[in-house]
Amino acid sequence: MTRLPVHQRAWGERAAEGRLARLGRWVRGVIGEPERSAAPGLPDLPVALRRDPLAPQYIDASRSSDHRRAASAASQAAEGAITARAWWAADAWSHRALWHFERADMTLAATRTARRIGDVRVAAGDPHSARRYYAEAISEARDIGAEHEQGLAALGMGRAEMDRGDVTTARRLAGIAETLLLAAGAPEDEIAAARALRGDEKSVHRAAEGASRGRARRDGQSEEEG
């Protein structure tokens, strides 16, 4: 699936449930039939998500309020959807994972999931709404002292700002991300990504000086030949 056009950036499960599902809910309301939920605070799993191989495992865990197992299944399903570039499904599964992680008091996992929602929305072409999730992840990671996760969230927000055209903020966030990732002993590829987003002003300056010296040499050679 490619990046979503602006008019299709409708996030949340109810945005994609379709006219028939909405009509069915309205009919149940009219006749007084209560709508069942897989768990308090969550609607039934949308039909589109029930096709996932992990859906039965998720539904079983959710109905028994096994939040850890439900969160794990939803998180795995979200990662599978990300790999398939199925952005709406990835977003919906990630929100369910976030809900269960929070109820299982798995703060670090919830923080990572909030960041992944930001990643999904940036990949889908919606960097504006992604910033809220990155900000939440940065705040939670700071509260629990998770420098690595805080650095990744800052890097993600920096990419979102770059996509929005705010280069100055993007580079500032990249610098913060680099500092945090270095302090956390993060893998070199993550640190390199932060450096690439930040840009190397010294390298640009050196390149400009090199080009200037090159022009001077060429000019000197031309004068000698003349």
C-alpha positions, 0 to 999 in steps of 0.5 A, a space after each residue: 500500500 502506498 502513502 495515503 492521499 490527504 482525503 483518505 487519512 481517516 484514522 481509527 477503527 470507526 473511520 473504515 468500518 463502512 456503511 453497512 457496519 454503521 447501519 447495523 449498529 444503528 439498527 441494534 440501537 433502535 431495537 434495543 440490542 446492546 452492542 458487545 465489546 471484546 473488552 471494556 472500553 474497546 469495540 468489537 474487533 473490526 471485520 477487516 482485522 479479523 482476517 489476520 492470523 493472530 485475530 483468534 489469539 487476540 480475541 481469546 486473550 481480550 475476552 479473558 482480560 489477559 491484557 499481556 497476551 492480548 497486547 502481544 498478539 495485537 503488537 505482532 499483528 501491527 508489525 505484520 501490517 507495517 511490513 505489508 504497508 497496510 497502514 490503517 490495519 497497522 494503526 488500528 492494531 497498534 492502538 489496541 496493543 497500546 490500550 492493553 499494554 497500559 492496562 497491564 502496566 507495561 509502560 515501556 511497551 506502551 511507550 514504544 507502541 505510541 512511537 510506532 503509531 507515529 512511525 505508521 502515520 509518517 509512513 502513510 503520509 500524515 506527519 502532522 497527526 504523528 507528532 502527538 504520538 511521538 510527543 507522548 512517547 518522548 514524555 513517557 520515556 523521559 519519565 521512566 528514564 528510557 533514553 533509548 526509546 526517548 531518542 528513537 521517538 525524538 528521531 521519529 518526530 524529527 522526521 515528521 517535522 522534516 516531512 512537514 517542511 520544518 527543517 530547523 526543528 527537524 535538525 534540532 530534534 535529530 541532535 537531541 536524538 543523537 545525544 540520547 542514543 549515544 548515551 543509551 549505547 544504541 546501535 550504530 545505524 540508529 545513531 547514523 540515522 540521527 546524524 544524517 537527519 541532523 546534517 553536518 554543518 562542518 562538512 558542508 563548510 569544508 566542502 564549500 572551502 574545498 570548492 573555493 580552493 579548487 576554483 582558485 587553483 583553476 583560476 591560477 592555472 588559467 592565468 599561467 596559461 594566458 
